[in-house]
Amino acid sequence: MGTLYKSLLLFAMNVLDAQLTILWVRLEVATEGNGLMARILGLGEAPFLGFKLVVGAFAAYVLYRCAELPLARRGMGLVLGIYLALMMIHVATGFSALGWQAPGTVVAYLGNLPAAFLASLS
């Protein structure tokens, strides 16, 4: 996957994350987990969206421009992985908002797997 494609994907997921966050918060289905971003969202949707897009665009640009550096390549992979997990959380939130509790149950089950595995070893 090319560097430009990864940067555009990162920015697109940032935009989608911002829009879904606004949706879930306004529908009172979820809250903003980042304290700083929650305060900015308290100022209104436009400041939140603007700040989120500026930060996301800056991060995507820096990671694109520095793609020849190993740290930037690893950072891009890490950030894309984090955003992929966030997208899964948004999907689970959407299902929950629609009244389907199964995704929450699956997420809770998967979250308990490491502890259950460690308990089985002792």
DOTOR-309623 format. One record per residue (C-alpha): residue in one letter; x, y, z. Coordinates in Angstrom, 3 decimals. Example, Ala and Ser with C-alpha at 12.3 -4.5 7.8 and 13.67 -1.06 7.14 Angstrom:
BEGIN
<atom aa="a" px="12.300" py="-4.500" pz="7.800"/>
<atom aa="s" px="13.670" py="-1.060" pz="7.140"/>
END
This chain:
BEGIN
<atom aa="m" px="0.000" py="0.000" pz="0.000"/>
<atom aa="g" px="1.520" py="3.331" pz="-1.034"/>
<atom aa="t" px="2.400" py="6.098" pz="1.364"/>
<atom aa="l" px="-0.009" py="8.582" pz="-0.211"/>
<atom aa="y" px="-2.836" py="6.034" pz="0.009"/>
<atom aa="k" px="-2.082" py="5.404" pz="3.699"/>
<atom aa="s" px="-2.055" py="9.131" pz="4.444"/>
<atom aa="l" px="-5.368" py="9.647" pz="2.649"/>
<atom aa="l" px="-6.839" py="6.640" pz="4.461"/>
<atom aa="l" px="-5.678" py="8.078" pz="7.784"/>
<atom aa="f" px="-7.288" py="11.433" pz="7.032"/>
<atom aa="a" px="-10.520" py="9.785" pz="5.807"/>
<atom aa="m" px="-10.789" py="7.723" pz="8.986"/>
<atom aa="n" px="-10.126" py="10.884" pz="11.006"/>
<atom aa="v" px="-13.005" py="12.655" pz="9.241"/>
<atom aa="l" px="-15.326" py="9.670" pz="9.746"/>
<atom aa="d" px="-14.322" py="9.407" pz="13.405"/>
<atom aa="a" px="-15.123" py="13.086" pz="13.942"/>
<atom aa="q" px="-18.521" py="12.840" pz="12.277"/>
<atom aa="l" px="-19.507" py="9.653" pz="14.099"/>
<atom aa="t" px="-18.346" py="11.098" pz="17.415"/>
<atom aa="i" px="-20.579" py="14.127" pz="16.904"/>
<atom aa="l" px="-23.479" py="11.840" pz="15.964"/>
<atom aa="w" px="-23.119" py="9.534" pz="18.985"/>
<atom aa="v" px="-22.652" py="12.414" pz="21.430"/>
<atom aa="r" px="-25.645" py="14.358" pz="20.079"/>
<atom aa="l" px="-27.813" py="11.214" pz="20.181"/>
<atom aa="e" px="-26.590" py="10.687" pz="23.764"/>
<atom aa="v" px="-25.405" py="7.190" pz="22.888"/>
<atom aa="a" px="-21.791" py="7.840" pz="23.884"/>
<atom aa="t" px="-19.461" py="10.493" pz="25.235"/>
<atom aa="e" px="-16.183" py="11.821" pz="23.880"/>
<atom aa="g" px="-13.456" py="9.841" pz="25.613"/>
<atom aa="n" px="-10.706" py="12.436" pz="25.107"/>
<atom aa="g" px="-11.036" py="15.159" pz="27.752"/>
<atom aa="l" px="-9.569" py="17.923" pz="25.577"/>
<atom aa="m" px="-11.754" py="17.012" pz="22.606"/>
<atom aa="a" px="-14.809" py="16.785" pz="24.903"/>
<atom aa="r" px="-14.183" py="20.381" pz="26.001"/>
<atom aa="i" px="-13.803" py="21.513" pz="22.401"/>
<atom aa="l" px="-17.005" py="19.665" pz="21.462"/>
<atom aa="g" px="-18.688" py="21.522" pz="24.317"/>
<atom aa="l" px="-17.911" py="24.729" pz="22.419"/>
<atom aa="g" px="-19.845" py="23.427" pz="19.415"/>
<atom aa="e" px="-19.644" py="21.058" pz="16.487"/>
<atom aa="a" px="-17.779" py="23.450" pz="14.157"/>
<atom aa="p" px="-14.819" py="24.066" pz="16.527"/>
<atom aa="f" px="-14.617" py="20.324" pz="17.259"/>
<atom aa="l" px="-14.700" py="19.345" pz="13.601"/>
<atom aa="g" px="-12.276" py="22.085" pz="12.618"/>
<atom aa="f" px="-9.743" py="21.203" pz="15.302"/>
<atom aa="k" px="-10.030" py="17.478" pz="14.610"/>
<atom aa="l" px="-9.543" py="17.970" pz="10.858"/>
<atom aa="v" px="-6.556" py="20.290" pz="11.294"/>
<atom aa="v" px="-4.828" py="17.866" pz="13.661"/>
<atom aa="g" px="-5.660" py="14.874" pz="11.432"/>
<atom aa="a" px="-4.462" py="16.634" pz="8.274"/>
<atom aa="f" px="-1.238" py="17.692" pz="9.994"/>
<atom aa="a" px="-0.543" py="14.148" pz="11.225"/>
<atom aa="a" px="-1.279" py="12.613" pz="7.823"/>
<atom aa="y" px="0.934" py="15.198" pz="6.088"/>
<atom aa="v" px="3.869" py="14.747" pz="8.467"/>
<atom aa="l" px="3.699" py="10.954" pz="8.238"/>
<atom aa="y" px="3.515" py="11.222" pz="4.432"/>
<atom aa="r" px="6.440" py="13.660" pz="4.144"/>
<atom aa="c" px="8.626" py="11.630" pz="6.521"/>
<atom aa="a" px="7.685" py="8.226" pz="5.103"/>
<atom aa="e" px="11.310" py="7.376" pz="4.358"/>
<atom aa="l" px="12.039" py="7.306" pz="8.098"/>
<atom aa="p" px="11.438" py="3.979" pz="9.867"/>
<atom aa="l" px="9.840" py="5.764" pz="12.824"/>
<atom aa="a" px="7.280" py="7.429" pz="10.526"/>
<atom aa="r" px="6.483" py="4.113" pz="8.804"/>
<atom aa="r" px="5.931" py="2.406" pz="12.163"/>
<atom aa="g" px="3.949" py="5.405" pz="13.373"/>
<atom aa="m" px="1.696" py="5.263" pz="10.324"/>
<atom aa="g" px="1.036" py="1.574" pz="10.939"/>
<atom aa="l" px="0.291" py="2.224" pz="14.592"/>
<atom aa="v" px="-2.058" py="5.143" pz="13.914"/>
<atom aa="l" px="-3.921" py="3.221" pz="11.186"/>
<atom aa="g" px="-4.300" py="0.287" pz="13.594"/>
<atom aa="i" px="-5.672" py="2.570" pz="16.297"/>
<atom aa="y" px="-8.143" py="4.133" pz="13.863"/>
<atom aa="l" px="-9.219" py="0.672" pz="12.679"/>
<atom aa="a" px="-9.994" py="-0.233" pz="16.309"/>
<atom aa="l" px="-11.871" py="3.078" pz="16.695"/>
<atom aa="m" px="-13.950" py="2.273" pz="13.616"/>
<atom aa="m" px="-14.888" py="-1.076" pz="15.180"/>
<atom aa="i" px="-15.919" py="0.760" pz="18.347"/>
<atom aa="h" px="-18.048" py="3.131" pz="16.252"/>
<atom aa="v" px="-19.724" py="0.132" pz="14.580"/>
<atom aa="a" px="-20.452" py="-1.439" pz="17.977"/>
<atom aa="t" px="-21.800" py="1.907" pz="19.209"/>
<atom aa="g" px="-24.047" py="2.155" pz="16.170"/>
<atom aa="f" px="-25.404" py="-1.336" pz="16.719"/>
<atom aa="s" px="-25.999" py="-0.509" pz="20.366"/>
<atom aa="a" px="-27.804" py="2.704" pz="19.376"/>
<atom aa="l" px="-30.065" py="0.601" pz="17.175"/>
<atom aa="g" px="-30.833" py="-1.695" pz="20.109"/>
<atom aa="w" px="-28.657" py="-4.643" pz="19.105"/>
<atom aa="q" px="-26.537" py="-5.542" pz="22.155"/>
<atom aa="a" px="-24.565" py="-8.429" pz="20.613"/>
<atom aa="p" px="-21.530" py="-6.318" pz="19.576"/>
<atom aa="g" px="-21.123" py="-5.044" pz="23.128"/>
<atom aa="t" px="-21.279" py="-8.591" pz="24.418"/>
<atom aa="v" px="-18.648" py="-9.709" pz="21.902"/>
<atom aa="v" px="-16.366" py="-6.775" pz="22.760"/>
<atom aa="a" px="-16.729" py="-7.500" pz="26.496"/>
<atom aa="y" px="-15.993" py="-11.194" pz="25.892"/>
<atom aa="l" px="-12.912" py="-10.450" pz="23.799"/>
<atom aa="g" px="-11.737" py="-7.928" pz="26.389"/>
<atom aa="n" px="-11.883" py="-10.599" pz="29.087"/>
<atom aa="l" px="-9.971" py="-13.213" pz="27.059"/>
<atom aa="p" px="-6.444" py="-12.177" pz="28.134"/>
<atom aa="a" px="-7.354" py="-12.322" pz="31.829"/>
<atom aa="a" px="-9.108" py="-15.673" pz="31.366"/>
<atom aa="f" px="-6.075" py="-17.029" pz="29.508"/>
<atom aa="l" px="-3.692" py="-15.905" pz="32.250"/>
<atom aa="a" px="-5.979" py="-17.351" pz="34.931"/>
<atom aa="s" px="-5.974" py="-20.711" pz="33.140"/>
<atom aa="l" px="-2.155" py="-20.799" pz="33.279"/>
<atom aa="s" px="-1.981" py="-20.382" pz="37.039"/>
END
